């Protein structure tokens, strides 16, 4: 982690890299490229084949073609095909566009050349081979620049995610395994030892699993879905021991039968903050039957998590930006880093019910 952060620190202090990657320099770097490339083409020997009135027109046509190839590759072909691993399709589309474009360009150029006195035609005309060479240079340049920009962004995102994970881990050690919670659980076990030894034994097993997950399970970046659900179940069942009237429901939509529970991996503690929030607000419920309901389902390679809980009608809504104690702002930032714009998080509140819906790709 320290190496990664140190690397990002060095990257952010190199001016050439900043110029090539940061958005605030976008207009400037494109301007430098467009002007430099125009000057380069204007010095081309192929323009000697054209009379003065046609030179500017020919230069603009050639310039427009190669600039179009540069930007189509950089902003369409590379993101749409190359970065998604569709290498054969990327090469095929690129070759097709480049070949067709160069062929049309050569037709236009030859039409202009025919209108010139034959004595003025040189052997240094920009023919197809020259166009192919220049296209390759521009395609390699645009591809390298786009991939480099993506690499820098990914390095920064990973470093930020590692830092955020470290902060979440520290907060977990301070908040989730708090002495007050353990004290209550141990007191409950003590009182149950004589009244109901079997239940006391079950509580110890659940508490052991809960602590094991917190201490050892979160060391891994990803955990099995079954492990995460088991942890949440233990957590809620321990809470139920303290509150007999608490109703708990965990629906998995037959994920075990479908083979998902032991094959799907997720970032550790992805749902914990939402369940903690549910526990806290269900405790404030002034009705007869407080409840917490969790639902997990998978469809089209996406996981849908729904957490519902009762709450006091006095609480209108939760503001993630202000209610930092619940960690909603942190978990939302973590989701941004993990899934970017590929996830959907909806938090809603009605009279006596609070609902969190999270949809993520697998």
C-alpha positions as CSV (number, residue, x, y, z in Angstrom):
1,X,0.0,0.0,0.0
2,X,2.8,2.4,0.9
3,X,4.6,1.6,-2.4
4,X,1.4,2.3,-4.3
5,X,0.8,5.6,-2.5
6,X,4.4,6.6,-3.0
7,X,4.1,5.9,-6.7
8,X,1.0,8.0,-7.0
9,X,2.7,10.8,-5.1
10,X,5.6,10.7,-7.6
11,X,3.2,10.6,-10.5
12,X,1.3,13.6,-9.3
13,X,4.5,15.7,-9.1
14,X,5.7,15.1,-12.6
15,X,4.6,18.0,-14.8
16,X,4.7,16.1,-18.1
17,X,2.5,13.4,-16.7
18,X,0.1,16.0,-15.2
19,X,-0.1,17.7,-18.6
20,X,-1.0,14.4,-20.3
21,X,-3.5,13.1,-17.8
22,X,-5.3,15.9,-15.9
23,X,-8.6,17.3,-17.2
24,X,-7.6,20.9,-16.5
25,X,-5.0,20.6,-19.3
26,X,-7.3,18.9,-21.8
27,X,-7.9,22.0,-24.0
28,X,-4.3,23.0,-23.9
29,X,-2.8,19.6,-24.8
30,X,-5.3,19.1,-27.7
31,X,-4.5,22.6,-28.9
32,X,-0.8,21.8,-28.9
33,X,-1.4,18.6,-30.8
34,X,-3.7,20.1,-33.4
35,X,-1.4,23.1,-34.1
36,X,1.8,21.0,-34.2
37,X,0.3,18.4,-36.5
38,X,-1.1,21.1,-38.9
39,X,2.4,22.7,-39.1
40,X,3.9,19.2,-39.7
41,X,1.6,18.5,-42.6
42,X,2.0,21.9,-44.1
43,X,5.6,21.1,-44.6
44,X,4.9,17.9,-46.4
45,X,6.4,17.4,-49.8
46,X,3.2,16.0,-51.2
47,X,1.8,19.6,-51.5
48,X,4.4,20.3,-54.2
49,X,2.2,18.4,-56.6
50,X,-0.7,20.9,-56.4
51,X,-1.2,24.3,-57.7
52,X,-1.4,27.1,-55.1
53,X,-5.2,27.4,-55.1
54,X,-5.5,23.7,-54.4
55,X,-2.8,23.4,-51.7
56,X,-4.8,24.7,-48.8
57,X,-7.8,22.6,-49.8
58,X,-5.7,19.5,-50.1
59,X,-3.9,20.2,-46.8
60,X,-7.2,20.7,-44.9
61,X,-8.6,17.4,-46.4
62,X,-5.6,15.4,-45.4
63,X,-5.4,17.1,-42.0
64,X,-9.1,16.4,-41.3
65,X,-8.7,12.8,-42.2
66,X,-5.8,12.0,-40.0
67,X,-7.1,14.1,-37.1
68,X,-10.4,12.2,-37.3
69,X,-8.5,8.8,-37.3
70,X,-6.6,10.0,-34.2
71,X,-9.7,11.0,-32.2
72,X,-12.0,8.1,-33.4
73,X,-9.3,5.7,-32.2
74,X,-8.7,7.5,-28.9
75,X,-12.3,8.1,-27.8
76,X,-14.3,5.4,-29.6
77,X,-12.3,2.3,-30.6
78,X,-9.9,2.1,-27.6
79,X,-12.5,2.6,-24.9
80,X,-15.2,0.5,-26.6
81,X,-13.2,-2.4,-27.8
82,X,-9.5,-2.4,-26.7
83,X,-10.1,-1.6,-23.0
84,X,-12.8,-4.2,-22.8
85,X,-10.5,-7.0,-24.1
86,X,-12.2,-7.3,-27.6
87,X,-8.8,-7.3,-29.4
88,X,-9.8,-9.0,-32.6
89,X,-12.8,-6.8,-33.1
90,X,-10.7,-3.7,-32.3
91,X,-8.1,-4.6,-34.9
92,X,-10.7,-5.5,-37.5
93,X,-12.7,-2.3,-37.1
94,X,-9.5,-0.2,-37.0
95,X,-8.1,-1.7,-40.2
96,X,-11.4,-1.4,-42.0
97,X,-11.8,2.3,-41.1
98,X,-8.2,3.1,-41.9
99,X,-8.1,1.2,-45.2
100,X,-11.4,2.7,-46.4
101,X,-10.5,6.2,-45.4
102,X,-7.0,6.0,-47.0
103,X,-8.6,4.6,-50.2
104,X,-11.1,7.5,-50.4
105,X,-8.4,10.0,-49.6
106,X,-6.2,8.7,-52.4
107,X,-9.1,9.0,-54.9
108,X,-9.6,12.6,-53.9
109,X,-5.9,13.4,-54.0
110,X,-5.5,11.8,-57.5
111,X,-8.4,13.9,-58.8
112,X,-6.6,17.0,-57.7
113,X,-3.3,15.9,-59.2
114,X,-4.9,15.2,-62.6
115,X,-5.8,18.9,-62.8
116,X,-2.2,19.9,-62.5
117,X,0.4,20.2,-65.2
118,X,2.1,16.9,-65.6
119,X,5.5,18.6,-65.4
120,X,4.8,19.7,-61.9
121,X,4.0,16.2,-60.6
122,X,6.9,14.8,-58.5
123,X,7.6,11.3,-57.3
124,X,7.2,12.5,-53.7
125,X,3.4,12.5,-53.7
126,X,1.7,11.3,-50.5
127,X,0.7,7.9,-51.8
128,X,-1.0,5.1,-50.0
129,X,2.1,3.7,-48.3
130,X,2.9,7.2,-46.8
131,X,-0.7,7.4,-45.5
132,X,-0.5,4.0,-43.9
133,X,2.8,4.9,-42.2
134,X,1.4,8.1,-40.9
135,X,-1.8,6.4,-39.8
136,X,0.2,3.8,-37.8
137,X,2.1,6.6,-36.0
138,X,-1.0,8.5,-35.1
139,X,-2.9,5.3,-34.0
140,X,0.0,4.2,-31.8
141,X,0.2,7.7,-30.3
142,X,-3.5,8.0,-29.5
143,X,-3.7,4.4,-28.2
144,X,-0.6,4.8,-25.9
145,X,-1.9,8.1,-24.6
146,X,-5.4,6.7,-23.8
147,X,-4.0,3.6,-22.1
148,X,-1.5,5.7,-20.1
149,X,-4.2,8.1,-19.0
150,X,-6.3,5.1,-17.9
151,X,-3.4,3.5,-16.1
152,X,-2.7,6.7,-14.1
153,X,-6.4,7.0,-13.2
154,X,-6.5,3.3,-12.1
155,X,-3.4,3.7,-9.9
156,X,-4.9,6.8,-8.2
157,X,-8.2,5.0,-7.7
158,X,-6.5,1.9,-6.2
159,X,-4.4,4.0,-3.9
160,X,-7.5,5.9,-2.7
161,X,-9.4,2.7,-2.3
162,X,-6.6,1.2,-0.2
163,X,-6.6,4.3,2.0
164,X,-10.3,4.2,2.4
165,X,-10.2,0.5,3.2
166,X,-7.6,1.2,5.9
167,X,-9.8,3.9,7.4
168,X,-12.9,1.6,7.3
169,X,-10.9,-1.2,9.0
170,X,-9.8,1.2,11.8
171,X,-13.3,2.4,12.2
172,X,-14.5,-1.2,12.4
173,X,-12.1,-2.0,15.1
174,X,-13.2,1.1,17.1
175,X,-17.0,0.8,16.5
176,X,-18.0,-2.7,15.5
177,X,-16.2,-4.6,18.2
178,X,-17.0,-2.2,21.0
179,X,-16.7,-3.2,24.7
180,X,-20.3,-2.2,25.3
181,X,-21.6,-4.7,22.8
182,X,-19.3,-7.5,24.1
183,X,-20.3,-6.7,27.7
184,X,-24.0,-7.0,27.0
185,X,-23.4,-10.3,25.1
186,X,-21.3,-11.8,27.9
187,X,-23.9,-10.8,30.4
188,X,-26.6,-12.4,28.4
189,X,-24.5,-15.6,28.2
190,X,-23.9,-15.5,31.9
191,X,-27.6,-15.3,32.7
192,X,-28.4,-18.1,30.2
193,X,-25.9,-20.5,31.5
194,X,-28.3,-21.6,34.3
195,X,-31.6,-20.9,32.6
196,X,-30.9,-22.4,29.2
197,X,-27.5,-23.9,28.7
198,X,-28.2,-24.9,25.1
199,X,-29.1,-21.4,24.1
200,X,-26.0,-20.1,26.0
201,X,-23.9,-22.5,24.0
202,X,-25.5,-21.3,20.7
203,X,-24.9,-17.7,21.7
204,X,-21.2,-18.4,22.3
205,X,-20.9,-20.1,18.9
206,X,-22.5,-17.1,17.1
207,X,-20.4,-14.6,19.1
208,X,-17.3,-16.6,18.2
209,X,-18.2,-16.6,14.5
210,X,-18.9,-12.9,14.6
211,X,-15.6,-12.0,16.2
212,X,-13.7,-14.4,13.9
213,X,-15.1,-12.7,10.9
214,X,-14.3,-9.3,12.2
215,X,-10.7,-10.1,13.2
216,X,-9.6,-12.5,10.4
217,X,-12.2,-12.3,7.6
218,X,-11.7,-8.7,6.8
219,X,-8.0,-9.2,6.1
220,X,-9.0,-10.5,2.7
221,X,-10.0,-8.0,0.0
222,X,-12.8,-10.2,-1.1
223,X,-14.9,-12.8,0.8
224,X,-17.5,-15.4,-0.3
225,X,-21.1,-14.3,-0.4
226,X,-21.9,-17.1,1.9
227,X,-19.4,-15.8,4.5
228,X,-20.8,-12.3,4.3
229,X,-24.4,-13.5,4.8
230,X,-23.4,-15.8,7.7
231,X,-21.7,-12.8,9.4
232,X,-24.7,-10.6,9.0
233,X,-27.0,-13.4,10.2
234,X,-24.8,-13.9,13.4
235,X,-24.7,-10.2,13.9
236,X,-28.5,-9.9,13.8
237,X,-29.2,-13.0,15.8
238,X,-26.9,-11.6,18.6
239,X,-28.9,-8.4,18.5
240,X,-32.2,-10.5,18.7
241,X,-30.9,-12.0,22.0
242,X,-30.9,-8.6,23.5
243,X,-34.3,-7.7,22.0
244,X,-36.8,-10.6,22.1
245,X,-39.4,-8.7,20.1
246,X,-37.1,-8.0,17.1
247,X,-38.2,-9.8,13.9
248,X,-35.4,-10.8,11.6
249,X,-35.7,-12.1,8.0
250,X,-32.9,-13.0,5.6
251,X,-34.1,-14.0,2.1
252,X,-31.5,-15.5,-0.3
253,X,-33.7,-16.3,-3.3
254,X,-32.4,-19.9,-3.4
255,X,-28.9,-18.7,-4.1
256,X,-27.5,-21.9,-2.5
257,X,-29.4,-24.2,-4.9
258,X,-28.2,-22.0,-7.8
259,X,-24.6,-22.4,-6.7
260,X,-23.9,-18.7,-6.0
261,X,-23.2,-18.7,-2.3
262,X,-19.9,-20.5,-2.5
263,X,-18.7,-19.1,-5.9
264,X,-19.5,-15.4,-5.7
265,X,-16.8,-13.2,-4.1
266,X,-17.5,-9.6,-2.8
267,X,-15.5,-6.9,-1.1
268,X,-15.5,-7.6,2.7
269,X,-18.1,-5.8,4.9
270,X,-19.9,-4.3,1.9
271,X,-23.3,-4.5,3.6
272,X,-22.3,-4.1,7.2
273,X,-22.8,-0.4,7.4
274,X,-26.4,-0.7,6.1
275,X,-27.2,-3.4,8.6
276,X,-25.7,-1.5,11.5
277,X,-27.9,1.4,10.4
278,X,-30.9,-0.9,10.4
279,X,-30.1,-2.1,13.9
280,X,-29.7,1.4,15.3
281,X,-33.0,2.7,13.9
282,X,-35.0,-0.3,14.6
283,X,-34.1,0.1,18.2
284,X,-35.7,3.5,18.2
285,X,-39.0,2.1,16.8
286,X,-41.9,2.7,19.2
287,X,-44.2,0.1,17.7
288,X,-44.9,-3.4,18.9
289,X,-42.9,-5.3,16.3
290,X,-39.6,-3.8,15.2
291,X,-38.1,-5.7,12.3
292,X,-35.0,-6.0,10.0
293,X,-35.3,-7.7,6.7
294,X,-32.4,-8.5,4.3
295,X,-32.7,-9.8,0.8
296,X,-30.1,-11.1,-1.6
297,X,-30.8,-12.0,-5.2
298,X,-28.7,-12.4,-8.4
299,X,-29.8,-11.8,-11.9
300,X,-27.9,-11.2,-15.2
301,X,-24.5,-11.1,-13.3
302,X,-25.7,-8.5,-10.9
303,X,-26.4,-8.7,-7.2
304,X,-29.4,-7.0,-5.6
305,X,-29.2,-6.3,-1.9
306,X,-32.3,-4.9,-0.1
307,X,-32.2,-3.9,3.6
308,X,-35.5,-2.9,5.2
309,X,-36.1,-1.9,8.9
310,X,-38.6,-0.3,11.1
311,X,-37.9,3.1,12.4
312,X,-39.4,5.8,14.5
313,X,-41.9,7.9,12.6
314,X,-40.1,11.0,14.1
315,X,-37.1,10.3,11.8
316,X,-38.0,11.6,8.4
317,X,-34.8,10.7,6.5
318,X,-31.1,9.9,6.8
319,X,-28.6,12.3,5.2
320,X,-25.5,10.4,4.3
321,X,-23.5,13.7,4.0
322,X,-24.3,14.7,7.6
323,X,-24.9,11.4,9.4
324,X,-21.2,10.4,9.5
325,X,-21.8,8.3,12.5
326,X,-23.6,5.7,10.4
327,X,-20.8,5.6,7.9
328,X,-23.1,6.0,4.9
329,X,-20.9,8.7,3.3
330,X,-17.9,6.4,3.6
331,X,-19.6,3.4,2.1
332,X,-21.0,5.4,-0.8
333,X,-17.5,6.7,-1.6
334,X,-16.2,3.1,-1.3
335,X,-18.8,2.0,-3.8
336,X,-17.7,4.8,-6.2
337,X,-14.2,3.5,-6.1
338,X,-15.1,-0.1,-6.4
339,X,-17.8,0.1,-9.1
340,X,-17.6,3.6,-10.5
341,X,-20.8,4.2,-12.4
342,X,-21.7,0.5,-12.6
343,X,-23.7,0.4,-9.3
344,X,-27.0,1.8,-8.1
345,X,-27.7,2.8,-4.5
346,X,-31.1,4.0,-3.4
347,X,-31.9,5.0,0.2
348,X,-35.5,5.8,0.9
349,X,-37.6,6.5,4.1
350,X,-41.3,6.4,4.6
351,X,-43.4,6.8,7.8
352,X,-42.1,3.9,9.8
353,X,-39.8,2.1,7.4
354,X,-36.3,2.7,6.1
355,X,-35.1,0.9,2.9
356,X,-31.7,0.6,1.3
357,X,-31.4,-1.0,-2.2
358,X,-28.0,-1.7,-3.6
359,X,-27.4,-3.2,-7.1
360,X,-23.8,-4.1,-8.0
361,X,-22.1,-6.0,-10.9
362,X,-20.4,-9.3,-10.1
